[in-house]
Amino acid sequence: MPTAHELDAADPLAAFRDRFVTDGDVVAYLDGNSLGRLPVATRERLADFVQREWGRDLIRGWERWVDLPSQVGDEIGRLVGSAPGQVVVADSTSVCLFKLLHVGAGLRADRDEVVVEEHAFPTDRYLVDAVAATRGWTVRVVPHVSDLPDVLGERTAVVVLSQVDYRTGELHDLGATTRSVHAVGAITLWDLCHSVGVLPIDLDGAGADLAVGCTYKYLNGGPGAPAFLHVAGQHLADAEQPVRGWWSTPDLFAMTDAYRPAQDARRMLSGTPPVAGMLAVQEGVRLVAEAGVEAIRAKSVALTTRAIDLLDSAGLEVVAPREAARRGSQVSVRHPRAREVTAALVARGVVPDFRPPDLVRIGLSPLTMSFDELDTGIALLVEVVRALD
Ligand SMILES: *Cc1c(COP(=O)(O)O)cnc(C)c1O
């Protein structure tokens, strides 16, 4: 096995680490998939926004800020293979999911079933149940994506799936799955929270109908940064969302009495969006675009492969697909005292994530992580587990 030092020296993305703030007391940040690090450019951009744009431009700033939801949306669109006009930055992932579930219900008004994974991220499950209750849907829960054929049929309206499973790190085949959902005439709603910014995604190529994603994970947009959503062009004209405020109209300053929705994805907006949050998202997205998603994916595979090798040789129980092509950018360790393991690590400056009941999740964010940081984190993890066993 090459040393971490050798791998860092040969890493084409190594210089990106210096574009992030890393001067805290954290010795190994294994949680960049939950809250990405702060880009140096974002710190400067937000300071400038507060002092110059907000402080001096005052309301005149809206001439520029008004287009941020679709401008930053289009920049995210380029990362996920979605043509301009189909993506906006808005709300939180949860609220975007709520809106798109309703859009899906409207697009398949003659059908009455929604499909969701049993262990989907909790907010996804809750919102599916909530929207199902108001739209008269029956919820069909599948243990795993591979069980979809058991439930898909002519009653299926919408299928909600995460591209990468937040617990196991399993990467699903977005193209093939979308095709199988389309084969029964249903709509796909993809949750890209754990895949956007860390692997190549081609929504248009796959014909993906609807999608949502986070910006504070691998896109490094900051705590509470607004989410994004995608509506495929062919559905836009019929996309009816439930919170159709003035920002969903073609020209909000026209102040018309009669409601008319915008023709592009801005029709999914509701009210005044968070400008500081969108500027931070823009900086994070630009860093990912500059590095290139292909290069990020290559480093991600190298990081997760090394993590698995190190954990295997230490005799820990690894939870992650063994095949790199089926793996996102995280690896988990199963341990009956996972909560204590995580707490002991945090006390030593190593920050992973505890996922109940028994997983220590190690998220590997390629732009901000070095191989040296990975080795440091795993060595301390192994030490802490040995001390507890
Ligand atoms: C992180 C995450 C969310 C977060 O939703 P918020 O509305 O931003 O709190 C939703 N779904 C998945 C799959 C996630 O990983």
The ligand as an SDF file (V2000), in Angstrom:
LIG
                    3D

 15 15  0  0  0  0  0  0  0  0999 V2000
  -29.2910   15.5550    4.3560 C   0  0  0  0  0  0  0  0  0  0  0  0
  -30.4970   14.9650    3.7230 C   0  0  0  0  0  0  0  0  0  0  0  0
  -31.7160   15.6450    3.7260 C   0  0  0  0  0  0  0  0  0  0  0  0
  -31.8270   16.9520    4.4570 C   0  0  0  0  0  0  0  0  0  0  0  0
  -33.0070   17.6220    4.3280 O   0  0  0  0  0  0  0  0  0  0  0  0
  -33.1170   19.1160    4.8970 P   0  0  0  0  0  0  0  0  0  0  0  0
  -34.4380   19.5540    4.4990 O   0  0  0  0  0  0  0  0  0  0  0  0
  -31.9740   19.8940    4.3060 O   0  0  0  0  0  0  0  0  0  0  0  0
  -32.9300   19.0730    6.3700 O   0  0  0  0  0  0  0  0  0  0  0  0
  -32.7950   15.0590    3.0570 C   0  0  0  0  0  0  0  0  0  0  0  0
  -32.6700   13.8660    2.4230 N   0  0  0  0  0  0  0  0  0  0  0  0
  -31.4970   13.1860    2.4240 C   0  0  0  0  0  0  0  0  0  0  0  0
  -31.3790   11.8860    1.7080 C   0  0  0  0  0  0  0  0  0  0  0  0
  -30.3790   13.7050    3.0850 C   0  0  0  0  0  0  0  0  0  0  0  0
  -29.2390   13.0400    3.0970 O   0  0  0  0  0  0  0  0  0  0  0  0
  1  2  1  0
  2  3  1  0
  2 14  2  0
  3  4  1  0
  3 10  2  0
  4  5  1  0
  5  6  1  0
  6  7  2  0
  6  8  1  0
  6  9  1  0
 10 11  1  0
 11 12  2  0
 12 13  1  0
 12 14  1  0
 14 15  1  0
M  END
$$$$
